[in-house]
Amino acid sequence: MSPDALLVVFAVILGLLVGSFSNVLIWRLPRGENIAFPPSHCPHCDHRLGVRDLVPLGSWLALGGKCRYCRAPIKARYPVVEALTGLGYGLIAWLFPPLTFGLGALGLMVLFTILLVGSAIDLDTYTIPDELTLPGVGLGLLFALANAQGSGLPTFPEAAQGALLGAGLLVTINNVGAWVLRRFRERSWPEFPLGYQQISLGLLAGAWLGPWWGAGVALLSALVNALAKKVIRIPELLTLGGFLVSVMLGGSGLGRDLGAMVVGALGAAGAVALVCGVYWWLHWRRHREDDGAADTDEPVDAQAMGFGDVKLAAVIGAFLGWELLLVALVVAVFAGAVLGVIQMALHSSNRLKFGPYLAIGAVVALLWGQALVGWYKGLLGL
């Protein structure tokens, strides 16, 4: 057996083990539990599980899908997650041989785990935990920083741009969509001192000043709020309306180059959105729009998209770069349009769990993204 084939077998075994740990994350992260302590136990009878209870796939099959101690049923999700992780890791090792791609193969395996865990949690709870996505963005940037040419991962500048554009594009869809859903009324309760208001301001400023100056203007607004100890309102008619007018001016040739305006706006909005995510996470704020509610007595404004999806898009951009990120988003939109109708019908809800579709888009982009990008560029004669 060749060294590459041996590494594929090793990757499958590693994937099965990581899949077992992924089930721990899927159960504990949404509940705010420690992922290491207490040791693995049955959620029904609390009996500590032994080594023979934790063999990936084997234990579930041997026990007939029931707990050894209380005979309560064990969800089929457990072996499914383990099997998918094993197959996913094996496929990555086959397509991106570790002996050739080095850290790139490991980075893609980490991305696969984040996507699978995030999707499973989103399907259960309509949330994608910050504890998964925000460190995921950091890991994507770290892998890119250690990236060697030909590793299968983007360079650090490409990863940073991908993370910002991923977060920026989805948070822009959310902010503009929510504004439309509110029939262009202002948000009832802008966050203090930093929130969606600053993201919208970054969107406008970034269109004219570029991503970093645009983000700087938005964060300066947050500083003003903090010093004033209250929210200084900036009307969305000015920020979001101004952004839309700016794009129209750029498209008509009266402003900056349209492409530069869009990249600057999305980059600034994405940077501010990630700062918001870290700020809310570190201060234990309950402003995660994934579940459609905040830990407050104030009214909840309509949202077009969960904030967890924004951060998951940043993870995908950090690991795959901006070109493959766009492929992932296009696939996710089409998958969501087709499969989302079935999902909402089965759950009798008009809320779409978009995280799994982002994950599907990312896997398609990973496997066939470069070919799709090459085909599209060929159509444009680039």
QUIPEPE-V601414 format. One record per backbone hydrogen bond with DSSP energy under -1.0 kcal/mol. NH is the residue of the N-H (numbers start at 1). CO is the residue of the C=O. E is the energy in kcal/mol with one decimal. If there is no record, write none. Layout:
<<NH,CO,E> <NH,CO,E>>
This chain:
<<6,2,-2.4> <7,3,-2.1> <8,4,-1.6> <9,5,-2.1> <10,6,-2.6> <11,7,-2.5> <12,8,-2.1> <13,9,-2.1> <14,10,-2.8> <15,11,-2.7> <16,12,-2.2> <17,13,-1.9> <18,14,-2.9> <19,15,-2.8> <20,16,-1.5> <21,17,-1.7> <22,18,-2.5> <23,19,-1.6> <25,21,-1.9> <26,22,-2.7> <27,23,-1.7> <28,24,-2.9> <29,25,-2.2> <32,29,-1.6> <33,28,-2.2> <42,47,-2.2> <46,42,-2.0> <49,40,-2.6> <53,50,-1.2> <54,51,-1.5> <58,56,-3.3> <59,55,-2.3> <61,57,-2.2> <62,58,-2.9> <63,59,-2.3> <65,60,-2.5> <67,72,-2.7> <71,67,-1.3> <74,65,-3.3> <78,75,-1.4> <80,76,-1.8> <81,77,-2.9> <82,78,-1.9> <83,79,-2.8> <84,80,-2.8> <85,81,-2.3> <86,82,-2.3> <87,83,-2.8> <88,84,-2.9> <89,85,-2.7> <90,86,-2.2> <91,87,-2.5> <92,88,-2.3> <93,89,-2.5> <94,90,-1.6> <95,91,-2.8> <96,92,-3.0> <100,97,-1.7> <101,97,-3.3> <102,98,-1.9> <104,101,-2.2> <105,102,-1.1> <107,103,-2.8> <108,104,-2.2> <109,105,-1.7> <110,106,-2.1> <111,107,-2.2> <112,108,-2.3> <113,109,-2.1> <114,110,-2.2> <115,111,-2.6> <116,112,-2.4> <117,113,-2.8> <118,114,-2.6> <119,115,-2.2> <120,116,-2.3> <121,117,-2.3> <122,118,-2.3> <123,119,-2.5> <124,120,-1.4> <125,121,-2.9> <126,122,-2.3> <132,129,-1.5> <133,129,-1.9> <134,130,-1.8> <137,133,-2.1> <138,134,-1.7> <139,135,-2.7> <140,136,-2.3> <141,137,-2.1> <142,138,-2.3> <143,139,-2.8> <144,140,-1.9> <145,141,-2.2> <146,142,-1.8> <147,144,-1.2> <151,148,-1.7> <159,155,-2.7> <160,156,-2.8> <161,157,-2.3> <162,158,-2.4> <163,159,-2.5> <164,160,-2.3> <165,161,-2.7> <166,162,-2.3> <167,163,-2.3> <168,164,-2.8> <169,165,-2.7> <170,166,-1.7> <171,167,-2.4> <172,168,-1.8> <173,169,-2.0> <174,170,-2.2> <175,171,-2.8> <176,172,-2.7> <177,173,-2.3> <178,174,-3.0> <179,175,-1.8> <180,176,-2.0> <181,177,-2.6> <182,178,-1.9> <183,180,-2.0> <184,179,-3.1> <199,195,-1.7> <200,196,-2.5> <201,197,-1.9> <202,198,-2.6> <203,199,-1.8> <204,200,-1.8> <205,201,-2.9> <206,202,-2.8> <207,203,-1.2> <209,205,-2.9> <210,206,-1.8> <214,210,-2.2> <215,211,-2.3> <216,212,-2.2> <217,213,-2.3> <218,214,-1.8> <219,215,-2.5> <220,216,-2.1> <221,217,-1.6> <222,218,-1.4> <223,219,-2.0> <224,220,-2.3> <225,221,-2.0> <226,222,-2.3> <227,223,-2.6> <228,224,-2.5> <229,225,-1.2> <230,225,-1.4> <239,235,-2.0> <240,236,-1.2> <241,236,-2.1> <243,239,-2.1> <244,240,-2.3> <245,241,-2.3> <246,242,-2.4> <247,243,-2.4> <248,244,-1.9> <249,245,-2.4> <250,246,-2.7> <251,247,-2.5> <252,248,-1.4> <254,249,-2.5> <255,249,-1.1> <261,257,-2.3> <262,258,-2.5> <263,259,-2.5> <264,260,-2.5> <265,261,-2.6> <266,262,-2.8> <267,263,-2.5> <268,264,-2.2> <269,265,-2.5> <270,266,-2.7> <271,267,-2.3> <272,268,-2.4> <273,269,-2.4> <274,270,-2.2> <275,271,-2.0> <276,272,-2.6> <277,273,-2.4> <278,274,-2.5> <279,275,-2.7> <280,276,-3.1> <281,277,-2.1> <282,278,-2.8> <283,279,-1.6> <284,281,-1.6> <285,280,-3.1> <289,287,-1.0> <291,288,-1.2> <292,289,-1.1> <296,294,-2.3> <311,307,-1.7> <312,308,-2.2> <313,309,-2.2> <314,310,-1.4> <315,311,-1.8> <316,312,-2.2> <317,313,-2.5> <318,314,-2.3> <319,315,-1.9> <320,316,-2.6> <321,317,-2.2> <325,321,-1.7> <326,322,-2.0> <327,323,-1.5> <328,324,-2.6> <329,325,-2.4> <330,326,-2.4> <331,327,-2.5> <332,328,-2.4> <333,329,-2.4> <334,330,-2.1> <335,331,-3.0> <336,332,-2.8> <337,333,-2.3> <338,334,-2.0> <339,335,-2.9> <340,336,-1.2> <343,339,-2.5> <344,340,-2.9> <345,341,-1.9> <346,342,-2.5> <347,343,-1.7> <349,344,-2.1> <354,352,-1.2> <358,354,-2.1> <359,355,-2.2> <360,356,-2.3> <361,357,-2.5> <362,358,-2.4> <363,359,-2.2> <364,360,-2.4> <365,361,-2.5> <366,362,-2.3> <367,363,-2.3> <368,364,-3.2> <369,365,-1.6> <372,368,-2.2> <373,369,-2.9> <374,370,-2.5> <375,371,-2.4> <376,372,-2.4> <377,373,-2.6> <378,374,-2.0> <379,375,-1.8> <380,376,-1.6> <382,377,-2.9>>
